Amino acid sequence: MRRRRVKGPVEHVIGTIRALEIVKPTVQADALAEACTRMGQGLYAPPSVAGWEGGPTWANSSTLLNRTNLILALLSDQDTALGKRCDPSRLARRHGATTPEESADFLIDLLVQDAFDRNVGERVVASMRAKAQAKDKEKDDAQVAAREAATLILTSPEYQLA
């Protein structure tokens, strides 16, 4: 059974980094460990010998906010510890996506597979198409659109489930 339990912080962090192919240069390990601690799973520091409770305890207002902050940092072109290593538009192109629609479909398939309701997936594609067509003079339109689409997908409730 898929998508029946909330991903633990380590599973969430490592799964996201692997899915987005953030390899070289990789993210600083101490920044990842700190992110996991903020999400409630301090590495090598379980609350008891039984370990962490897991499941629904990973989904509360604090942990979900910290998950969102991690995603924003990973996709940032400003953050030096976690960001500046992932360009979703380049990742999509590397896997054969050439249009905004193909890029959005690629990101949806990569990150949430069939978990999105059809209407949600269509809204992500439409949003990416609209952003890619908008004229942003400071940044590459496709890059901005792909970052926003990836942010929408990675912060969705569907992505939080394993």
C-alpha positions as CSV (number, residue, x, y, z in Angstrom):
1,M,0.0,0.0,0.0
2,R,1.4,3.3,-1.1
3,R,0.9,6.7,0.4
4,R,-0.5,5.4,3.7
5,R,2.1,6.8,6.1
6,V,3.9,10.1,6.7
7,K,7.5,10.1,5.6
8,G,10.0,10.5,8.5
9,P,12.3,13.5,8.3
10,V,15.3,11.5,7.2
11,E,13.3,9.7,4.6
12,H,11.8,13.0,3.4
13,V,15.2,14.8,3.2
14,I,17.2,12.0,1.6
15,G,14.4,11.1,-0.8
16,T,14.1,14.7,-2.0
17,I,17.8,15.0,-2.5
18,R,17.9,11.8,-4.4
19,A,14.8,12.5,-6.5
20,L,16.2,15.9,-7.5
21,E,19.6,14.4,-8.2
22,I,21.4,16.9,-6.0
23,V,24.8,15.1,-6.2
24,K,27.6,17.4,-7.2
25,P,28.0,19.6,-5.4
26,T,26.0,17.9,-2.7
27,V,24.3,19.6,0.2
28,Q,26.2,20.2,3.4
29,A,25.6,17.2,5.7
30,D,25.5,19.4,8.9
31,A,22.7,21.5,7.3
32,L,20.7,18.3,6.5
33,A,21.2,17.0,10.0
34,E,20.0,20.3,11.4
35,A,17.0,20.2,9.1
36,C,16.1,16.7,10.3
37,T,16.4,17.9,13.9
38,R,14.0,20.8,13.3
39,M,11.6,18.3,11.8
40,G,11.7,16.2,15.0
41,Q,14.3,13.6,14.2
42,G,17.6,14.4,15.7
43,L,20.2,12.1,14.1
44,Y,21.7,9.6,16.6
45,A,19.4,11.0,19.3
46,P,16.2,9.0,19.5
47,P,13.9,9.9,22.4
48,S,14.1,6.4,23.8
49,V,15.5,3.0,23.1
50,A,12.4,2.3,21.0
51,G,13.3,5.1,18.6
52,W,10.9,7.7,17.2
53,E,7.1,7.2,17.2
54,G,6.8,8.1,13.6
55,G,3.6,8.2,11.6
56,P,1.3,11.0,12.4
57,T,3.8,12.6,14.8
58,W,5.8,13.8,11.8
59,A,2.8,15.8,10.5
60,N,2.1,18.8,12.8
61,S,2.3,22.6,12.2
62,S,5.9,22.8,13.2
63,T,7.3,19.9,11.3
64,L,5.3,20.8,8.1
65,L,6.6,24.3,8.3
66,N,10.1,23.0,8.6
67,R,9.6,20.7,5.7
68,T,8.5,23.6,3.6
69,N,11.5,25.7,4.7
70,L,13.8,22.8,3.7
71,I,12.2,22.6,0.2
72,L,12.4,26.4,-0.2
73,A,16.1,26.3,0.8
74,L,16.9,23.3,-1.5
75,L,15.3,25.1,-4.5
76,S,16.8,28.5,-3.6
77,D,19.4,30.2,-5.7
78,Q,20.4,32.2,-2.6
79,D,20.9,29.6,0.3
80,T,24.6,28.6,0.5
81,A,24.2,25.6,2.8
82,L,21.3,23.9,1.1
83,G,20.5,25.8,-2.1
84,K,22.3,26.7,-5.4
85,R,22.5,23.0,-6.3
86,C,19.2,22.2,-7.9
87,D,17.7,23.6,-11.1
88,P,14.4,21.6,-11.8
89,S,14.3,23.0,-15.4
90,R,17.7,21.6,-16.1
91,L,16.8,18.3,-14.4
92,A,13.7,18.0,-16.6
93,R,15.7,18.9,-19.8
94,R,18.3,16.3,-18.9
95,H,15.5,13.7,-18.9
96,G,14.0,14.8,-22.2
97,A,11.4,17.4,-21.3
98,T,11.6,20.4,-23.7
99,T,8.3,22.3,-23.1
100,P,6.9,23.7,-19.9
101,E,4.1,21.1,-20.0
102,E,6.6,18.2,-20.4
103,S,8.7,19.6,-17.6
104,A,5.7,19.9,-15.3
105,D,4.6,16.3,-16.2
106,F,8.1,15.1,-15.6
107,L,8.3,16.7,-12.1
108,I,4.9,15.3,-11.2
109,D,5.8,11.8,-12.4
110,L,9.2,12.0,-10.6
111,L,7.9,13.3,-7.3
112,V,4.3,12.2,-6.7
113,Q,3.6,9.7,-9.6
114,D,-0.1,9.1,-9.6
115,A,-0.9,10.6,-6.2
116,F,-2.2,13.9,-7.5
117,D,-5.8,14.2,-8.4
118,R,-6.1,14.9,-12.2
119,N,-7.3,18.5,-11.5
120,V,-4.3,19.2,-9.3
121,G,-1.8,18.0,-11.9
122,E,-3.5,20.1,-14.5
123,R,-3.3,23.2,-12.3
124,V,0.5,22.6,-11.8
125,V,0.9,22.3,-15.6
126,A,-1.2,25.4,-16.3
127,S,0.7,27.3,-13.6
128,M,4.1,26.3,-15.1
129,R,2.9,27.2,-18.6
130,A,1.7,30.6,-17.5
131,K,4.9,31.4,-15.5
132,A,7.1,30.3,-18.5
133,Q,5.2,32.6,-20.8
134,A,5.4,35.6,-18.4
135,K,8.2,38.0,-19.1
136,D,10.5,38.1,-16.2
137,K,13.5,40.2,-17.2
138,E,15.8,39.2,-14.3
139,K,15.7,35.4,-14.6
140,D,15.1,32.7,-17.2
141,D,11.4,32.2,-17.4
142,A,11.5,28.4,-17.7
143,Q,13.8,28.2,-14.7
144,V,11.5,30.3,-12.5
145,A,8.5,28.3,-13.6
146,A,10.2,25.0,-12.9
147,R,11.3,26.1,-9.5
148,E,7.8,27.2,-8.6
149,A,6.2,24.0,-10.0
150,A,8.7,21.9,-8.0
151,T,7.9,23.9,-4.9
152,L,4.2,23.3,-5.4
153,I,4.7,19.6,-5.8
154,L,7.3,19.1,-3.0
155,T,5.2,21.0,-0.4
156,S,2.0,19.2,-1.4
157,P,0.3,16.9,1.1
158,E,0.7,14.0,-1.4
159,Y,4.5,14.4,-1.3
160,Q,4.6,14.1,2.5
161,L,3.3,10.5,2.3
162,A,5.2,7.3,1.5
